[in-house]
Amino acid sequence: MDRAPGLSVRFKLTLSYAGFLMLAGALLLAAVWMFLLRYVPERAKLINAEDNPTSGVFPVRSSLLDVFAPRAAAVLAFLLVFGLVGGWILAGRMLAPLTRITGATRTAANGSLSHRIRLPGRKDEFRELADAFDGMLERLEAHIAEQQRFAANASHELRTPLAVSKALLDVARTDPAHDAGEVIDRLHAVNTRAIDLTEALLLLSRADQRSFTREHVDLSLLAEEATETLLPLAEKRGVTVETSGDITPTIGSPALLLQLTTNLVHNAIVHNLPEQGTVWVNTSVHPRAVVLTVENTGEKLTTQLVSTLTEPFQRGTARIHTDHAGVGLGLAIVKTITQAHDGTLTLTPRSAGGIRITVELPAISPHTDR
């Protein structure tokens, strides 16, 4: 924003200090003068104590004013100079932290987010501002780095099906004798994967921007719907799905929360034991939160591996080798939807193998008017 030039804050503070000092000095001199007017008589009589005393009368106040006025003016002039010089020095010392904060802001505006103010000293308003600014820079730097990784990974993931499609088309064009049906089937599979990836990216962006209407939602009904939808997949893979829980009212997007629940149940079914696996879906109500827990059997996972599963395009050790490898955005979408609903997502490896995923969302009263 373009602004007209104006006085600096330091100069304004200097004028304020000097003006206040002048006002205090003037009030003090006025008080002294009022004291003199009250206790000094207007005229005084001189008595010459000799053999024959004589007396004389002269004006005391007028003489006192002649003496007091120039000295009072000199004091005010001294206070003015002292206030300007002292105020300039004090204002500079007080505004020194603000100068550092301004410099850091300009550095960040030029694209350098690694710079930190780290203002020393005891806690005060300037230190709190500097610490808050450092924290904002740290979060912004981490967010931008995450976005850059996401863009690079997304570009790589989108490039793969396009490259495969190009290769298949080149084969079909250079080898007319090649089975056209096989090429069409493979192109269909690659195109489907590209569409799924694009839709997942759009869903992730929509949830991240929180551009959705919030409604009253029962998380337990969404869990039942997701389980019923994925039941054929579970039967095909020999996985038993067990559901239980209470009514869990919350506020959010029914479509996004259904996607969240579906992703969790789908992951639990696909990334399970080769046979006779189990998935447990449970909903519960806490004093201030509703909780969705999806737990499954499977191979043993380390805490370090589990902590990376919510990153975009991160897959577990067996995910790439399955016929339902997905696009690597399932848990990333779950994380984003959870954060968009002011909730928390917790991933915990089970000691017997598999993983336990817990989603906590803010609770509402089931009797709240719609």
C-alpha positions in Angstrom: 0.0 0.0 0.0 1.4 3.4 -1.0 1.2 5.9 1.8 2.1 9.6 2.0 5.3 10.3 4.0 4.8 11.2 7.6 6.6 11.7 10.9 8.5 8.8 12.3 7.2 7.1 15.5 10.5 8.0 17.2 10.1 11.7 16.4 6.5 11.6 17.7 7.5 9.9 20.9 10.3 12.5 21.3 7.8 15.3 21.0 5.5 13.5 23.4 8.3 13.1 26.0 9.4 16.8 25.6 5.8 18.1 25.7 5.0 16.1 28.8 8.2 17.3 30.5 7.4 20.9 29.6 3.8 20.5 30.9 5.1 19.0 34.2 7.7 21.8 34.5 5.1 24.5 33.8 2.7 23.0 36.4 5.5 22.9 38.9 6.5 26.5 38.3 2.8 27.5 38.5 2.5 25.8 41.8 5.5 27.6 43.2 4.2 30.9 42.0 0.8 30.2 43.6 2.5 29.4 46.8 4.4 32.7 46.7 1.3 34.6 45.9 -0.4 33.1 48.9 2.2 33.5 51.5 4.1 36.6 50.3 2.4 40.0 51.0 1.7 42.4 48.2 3.7 45.2 50.0 6.3 45.2 52.7 7.6 47.8 55.1 11.2 48.4 55.8 12.1 49.6 59.3 15.4 51.4 59.8 16.3 50.6 63.4 18.3 53.6 64.4 17.8 56.2 67.0 14.8 57.5 65.2 13.3 54.6 63.2 11.9 55.3 59.8 9.8 53.1 57.7 9.4 52.6 54.0 6.9 50.6 51.9 7.8 48.9 48.6 6.0 46.3 46.3 7.2 42.8 47.1 5.2 40.8 44.6 6.1 42.9 41.6 9.8 42.7 42.5 9.5 38.9 43.0 7.8 38.6 39.6 10.7 40.5 38.0 13.1 38.0 39.5 11.0 34.8 39.1 9.8 35.2 35.5 13.2 35.1 33.7 14.4 32.3 35.8 11.2 30.3 35.1 11.6 30.9 31.4 15.2 29.7 31.6 14.0 26.5 33.4 11.4 25.8 30.8 13.9 26.3 28.0 16.2 23.9 29.7 13.4 21.4 30.1 12.5 21.7 26.4 16.1 21.0 25.3 16.5 18.2 27.8 13.1 16.7 26.9 14.0 16.7 23.2 17.4 15.2 23.6 16.4 12.7 26.3 13.2 11.8 24.5 15.1 11.1 21.3 17.5 8.8 23.0 14.8 7.0 25.1 12.5 6.6 22.0 15.4 5.1 20.1 16.1 2.6 22.8 12.5 1.6 23.2 11.9 1.2 19.5 15.1 -0.8 18.8 13.3 -4.2 19.1 10.7 -2.9 16.6 13.4 -2.0 14.2 14.6 -5.6 14.3 11.1 -7.0 13.8 10.6 -4.7 10.8 13.9 -5.9 9.3 12.9 -9.5 9.8 9.5 -8.8 8.2 11.1 -7.3 5.1 13.5 -10.2 4.9 10.6 -12.6 5.0 8.7 -10.5 2.4 11.6 -11.0 0.1 11.3 -14.8 0.3 13.7 -15.7 3.1 11.7 -17.6 5.7 14.7 -19.1 7.5 15.5 -15.8 9.3 14.5 -15.6 12.9 14.4 -12.5 15.2 15.3 -14.3 18.5 14.9 -11.1 20.5 16.9 -11.4 23.8 15.7 -10.0 27.1 12.9 -10.5 29.5 9.3 -11.0 28.4 7.4 -7.8 27.3 5.1 -6.8 24.5 7.9 -6.5 21.9 9.4 -9.9 22.9 5.9 -11.5 22.7 5.5 -10.0 19.2 8.9 -11.2 18.1 8.3 -14.7 19.5 4.9 -14.9 17.8 6.5 -13.7 14.5 9.2 -16.3 14.8 6.6 -19.0 15.4 4.6 -17.8 12.3 7.8 -17.9 10.2 8.6 -21.4 11.4 5.1 -22.7 10.6 5.0 -20.9 7.3 8.4 -22.3 6.3 7.3 -25.8 7.2 4.0 -25.4 5.3 5.7 -24.1 2.1 8.2 -26.9 2.3 5.3 -29.4 2.6 3.5 -27.8 -0.3 6.7 -28.0 -2.4 7.1 -31.7 -1.6 3.4 -32.2 -2.3 3.7 -30.5 -5.7 6.7 -32.5 -6.7 5.2 -35.8 -5.6 1.9 -34.9 -7.3 3.7 -34.1 -10.5 5.6 -37.4 -10.4 2.4 -39.3 -9.7 0.5 -37.7 -12.5 3.4 -38.1 -14.9 3.5 -41.9 -14.4 0.1 -42.7 -15.9 0.6 -40.2 -18.7 3.9 -41.7 -19.6 2.4 -45.2 -19.5 -0.4 -44.1 -21.7 2.0 -42.6 -24.2 4.0 -45.8 -24.3 0.9 -47.9 -24.9 -0.2 -45.6 -27.7 3.3 -45.7 -29.3 3.2 -49.5 -29.2 -0.3 -49.6 -30.8 0.8 -47.2 -33.5 4.1 -48.9 -34.4 2.8 -52.4 -34.1 -0.5 -52.8 -35.8 -0.5 -56.5 -35.1 -0.5 -56.0 -31.4 -3.7 -57.0 -29.5 -5.8 -53.9 -29.5 -8.0 -55.2 -26.8 -5.1 -55.6 -24.4 -3.9 -52.1 -25.1 -7.4 -50.7 -24.5 -7.8 -52.6 -21.2 -4.4 -51.3 -20.0 -5.2 -47.8 -21.2 -8.5 -48.0 -19.3 -6.8 -49.0 -16.1 -4.1 -46.3 -16.4 -6.8 -43.7 -17.2 -8.9 -44.8 -14.2 -5.9 -44.4 -11.9 -5.2 -40.9 -13.3 -8.8 -39.9 -12.7 -8.7 -41.3 -9.2 -5.6 -39.3 -8.5 -7.0 -36.1 -9.9 -10.2 -36.5 -7.9 -8.2 -37.2 -4.7 -6.1 -34.0 -5.3 -9.3 -32.0 -5.8 -10.8 -33.4 -2.6 -7.6 -32.7 -0.7 -7.6 -29.1 -1.9 -11.3 -28.6 -1.1 -10.8 -30.0 2.4 -7.7 -27.9 3.0 -9.5 -24.7 2.0 -12.4 -25.5 4.3 -14.8 -24.5 1.5 -17.7 -26.6 2.6 -21.1 -26.2 4.4 -21.2 -27.5 8.0 -24.2 -29.6 9.0 -25.2 -31.8 11.9 -23.8 -35.2 11.3 -24.0 -38.6 13.1 -20.5 -40.1 12.7 -21.8 -43.6 13.7 -24.2 -43.6 10.7 -21.4 -42.7 8.4 -19.3 -45.5 9.8 -22.2 -48.0 9.1 -22.6 -46.6 5.6 -18.9 -46.9 4.8 -18.8 -50.4 6.2 -21.8 -51.6 4.2 -20.3 -50.1 1.0 -17.0 -51.9 1.5 -18.4 -55.1 2.7 -18.0 -56.9 -0.7 -14.3 -55.9 -0.8 -13.9 -57.3 2.8 -15.6 -60.6 1.9 -13.4 -60.9 -1.3 -10.2 -60.5 0.8 -11.5 -62.7 3.7 -11.6 -59.8 6.2 -14.1 -59.7 9.0 -15.5 -56.2 9.8 -16.9 -55.6 13.2 -18.8 -52.4 14.0 -19.9 -51.1 17.4 -20.4 -47.8 19.2 -22.8 -45.1 20.2 -24.5 -42.2 18.5 -21.8 -39.6 17.8 -23.3 -36.2 16.8 -20.9 -33.6 15.5 -20.9 -30.7 13.0 -19.2 -30.9 9.6 -19.5 -31.8 6.0 -21.4 -35.2 5.6 -19.6 -35.8 2.2 -16.1 -35.1 3.6 -16.7 -37.1 6.8 -18.1 -40.0 4.8 -14.9 -39.8 2.6 -12.8 -39.8 5.8 -14.6 -42.9 7.2 -14.5 -44.7 3.9 -10.8 -44.1 3.5 -10.1 -45.4 7.0 -12.2 -48.6 6.5 -10.8 -49.2 3.0 -7.2 -48.9 4.2 -8.0 -51.2 7.1 -9.4 -53.9 4.8 -6.7 -53.6 2.1 -3.7 -53.4 4.3 -4.5 -56.4 6.4 -3.5 -60.0 6.8 -3.5 -62.1 3.6 -6.4 -64.1 5.1 -8.6 -64.2 8.1 -7.9 -60.5 8.9 -10.2 -58.4 11.1 -11.2 -54.8 11.2 -12.8 -53.1 14.2 -14.8 -49.9 13.7 -16.0 -48.2 16.8 -17.6 -44.8 17.6 -17.8 -43.3 21.1 -18.8 -40.1 22.9 -16.5 -38.2 25.2 -17.4 -35.1 27.3 -16.1 -32.7 24.6 -15.4 -34.9 21.6 -16.8 -37.7 19.5 -14.3 -40.5 18.6 -14.1 -42.7 15.6 -11.6 -45.6 16.0 -10.7 -47.9 13.1 -8.4 -50.8 14.1 -7.1 -53.7 12.0 -4.8 -56.7 12.1 -1.8 -56.8 9.8 1.9 -56.8 9.6 3.9 -55.2 12.5 4.6 -51.5 11.8 7.3 -49.3 13.5 6.4 -46.0 15.1 8.6 -44.2 12.6 6.8 -45.7 9.6 3.4 -45.0 11.1 4.3 -41.3 11.6 4.9 -40.9 7.9 1.7 -42.6 6.6 -0.3 -39.3 6.7 2.1 -37.6 4.3 0.9 -37.4 0.7 2.0 -40.2 -1.5 3.6 -42.2 1.4 2.8 -45.9 1.3 3.5 -48.7 3.7 5.9 -51.5 2.9 3.3 -53.7 1.3 1.0 -51.1 -0.3 2.7 -50.8 -3.7 2.5 -54.6 -4.3 -1.2 -54.9 -3.8 -4.0 -54.7 -6.4 -5.5 -51.9 -4.3 -2.4 -49.7 -4.0 -4.4 -46.5 -4.3 -2.8 -43.2 -5.1 -1.1 -42.6 -1.8 -3.5 -39.9 -0.6 -5.9 -41.9 1.5 -4.6 -41.0 5.0 -3.4 -37.6 3.7 -7.0 -36.8 2.9 -8.1 -38.2 6.3 -5.6 -35.9 8.0 -6.7 -32.8 6.0 -10.4 -33.5 6.6 -9.8 -34.0 10.3 -7.9 -30.7 10.6 -10.6 -28.9 8.6 -13.1 -30.0 11.2 -10.9 -28.9 14.1 -10.2 -32.5 15.1 -7.2 -34.6 15.9 -5.9 -37.7 14.1 -3.8 -40.3 16.0 -2.0 -43.3 14.5 -0.7 -46.0 16.8 0.9 -49.3 15.8 -0.6 -52.4 17.4 1.8 -54.6 19.3 0.2 -57.7 17.6 0.4 -56.1 14.2 -1.7 -53.7 12.3 -2.6 -50.2 13.2 -5.1 -48.3 15.3 -6.4 -44.9 13.9 -8.4 -42.6 16.1 -10.2 -39.5 14.9 -11.5 -37.0 17.5 -14.0 -34.3 16.4 -15.8 -31.7 18.5 -19.0 -33.0 20.0 -22.4 -31.4 20.1 -25.5 -32.2 22.1 -27.8 -34.7 20.3 -30.8 -32.4 21.3 -29.4 -29.3 19.6 -31.9 -27.7 17.3 -31.1 -28.0 13.7 
